[in-house]
Structures are given as C-alpha cells and as structure tokens.
Amino acid sequence: MIKILLGFLLVMASTFSYAQKQNWKEEQLMDPAQLAMAVTNNKDLPMIVCVGPGANIPGSVNIGMVNDKAGIAKLKKAFQQVPKDRKIVLYCGCCPFEHCPNAAPAMNILQAMNFTNYYLLNLPSNLKKDWIDKGYPTTNN
C-alpha cells in the first residue's frame, strides 16, 4: 500500500512540476513546418534563437542552454538591443517539453523583458524527431 501511495505521489509531483514549467500558451507554439518554410524560402524570417545544446536550424543564434545563471545572463545580454516587437522563435529540442530545462526559463526571460512577439518552436519530443526526421533544413544540409 505504501509503494502505491509513493508511486501516486511521484506521478502527482511530476505532473505538478510539468505544469509549473510549461509557461507558454498554445498560440505561442510555432509549427515547425511554418518555420521550415520561412528558412527554406529565406523570407519573413523571425529571429531564431537556440537555447539548447546546439544550433541546428540555419540562421539561428546559438545562446546555448539557459538552465543556469550564466546561460540566463547570456540570453538577457543577447536581447538587450533587440526591438521589443521583433518576431522571435526560441527552440531547444534536447528532450520532450516536460523534461526540458531550457524552454520555460527562456520564455520567462522574454516575458520579463517585455517582448511581445515571441514563440516557442513546437518540438514536443525533441529536435531530431520533430524537425530533423521530417527533412526540415539543418546546418548540416
């Protein structure tokens, strides 16, 4: 009985933790096909910012992981001179959203800096499955 209760508490804690981390709205998720088309056509490109372990999308600014003070400071510095209404797409893709240590902090920073036109690339599984395996452009193409 105690094992069942502990298992239930662990599931509830992880669910609560995910709910705390997911700080974006559905309309803030950008469809990968939409960004891939903009990158392929080199037209209407937003500022594309990688907040994960490696910038694999052509034209993206590589900030690196923002799950610590140094990464957060680097992201804030990168956005100091960016107009608040600039269209921005953040992506990580290191792992599923519910485990990602970078997406929520990056979204928090843009919100705190009063940006108004920012999105998170919808990579619910990871960059490989949701971008690379679909044949979207990469820096290795």
Secondary structure, DSSP 8 states (H G I E B T S, - for coil): -HHHHHHHHHHHHHHHHHHHH----GGGEE-HHHHHHHHHHT-S--EEEE-SS---STT-EE----SSHHHHHHHHHHTTTS-TT--EEEE--SS-GGG-SSHHHHHHHHHHTT-SSEEEE--SS-HHHHTGGGT---TT-
